[in-house]
């Protein structure tokens, strides 16, 4: 199996959102065309909007990116997934989840590590 | 003076319809677009008895957002409704999508909406509403990695802004699917027919369908709704 690409949610300011998301797009595109599995790690609190508006936009945008790649990659077999977690508290579990996803045949999945999302909206 | 509603991307299509509906609801309108024809749209709406002004502005630049803020101040400085509707597409399959086309869509559909909204923050009235135009495509769509990312990003923005600005301003998003606009009318008929066949409602959405939902979310009747994304897709988001 080709080495997976693990992408962590990058920090961004309003003026760098375009650049940051475009860089992730380019990185993920290069990976899938090289048949590498991809897992994008995002902050679960940002997915729920429980923080800064720019961070939330980036996190949700990345989840959309994952879904777009997975949908388009269904036929060629691209594997692009996401893991959301809550900072360092869930770091080990999120790494495990990312490794498992990268080694699986799944695509377009979101694994939410921890329990803080329970009772909240599904992003 | 009636409460001010701002609609971006209002020169034509869906934005024009949304503006017209908000005008019917009694709002004074400020139409914003990069396209200078927005002034003509404002004049047309004024001929129906609605108070409407226009600003030609590039919202991807700080100066564009500042021009809109200045126009709001000229009209009394109190916003009741902001509809972030401006958007573009640069569709391509991933392998053919250039970074520049990805970036352009993010800059217009996502970053410009955030920039304008934050620039206008001090001008929102208590009890006002923001409606962000997302898309059913935010859940994933073929050949639109840039568009999907931008519209999904708007969902994140909606949630965070709703929490940040509560209880003073409500913030929601509308996520339409296929809507009968000049963009969809330009599609090859066989492609459009195939897409419509996947919509459980059995028809393409009309601009009026979407405008009605926007007007509701902007109204006092939706006063307990914030941070939500409402899909206006005729059931497309459920169907196989």
Interface residues (C-beta under 8 A of the other chain):
Chain A: X14 X17 X18 X19 X21 X22 X25 X26 X29 X32 X33 X46 X47 X48 X49 X50 X51 X52 X53 X54 X55 X56 X57 X58 X59 X60 X61 X62 X63 X64 X65 X67 X68 X69 X70 X71 X72 X73 X108 X121 X123
Chain B: X93 X94 X95 X97 X99 X102 X103 X106 X107 X110 X111 X114 X115 X118 X138 X139 X140 X141 X142 X143 X144 X145 X146 X148 X149 X150 X151 X152 X153 X154 X155 X156 X157 X158 X159 X160 X161 X162 X163 X164 X227
